[in-house]
Amino acid sequence: MPPTYLLARDHLQRAASMLRDEDIHSLQLRQIIERTIQLMDETPHRPQRPRNNVLDFETFRALLRNE
């Protein structure tokens, strides 16, 4: 997973933990944040492509099958 994804997920989890008040707006915001975290976890992650100019044919075939 990209580091920015992990950082965003961490920030959302921290925000959800801060919203522990019992008023309706805090509850709704917490539910939205928690659902966003669930959706992020359900999203399939593509493997990161290598940052060099060497082509790995097995990786290339796997990428073609997934797209």
Long-range contacts (C-beta under 8 A, 24 or more apart in sequence): 1-45, 2-48, 5-40, 5-45, 8-40, 9-37, 9-40, 9-41, 12-36, 12-37, 12-40, 13-37
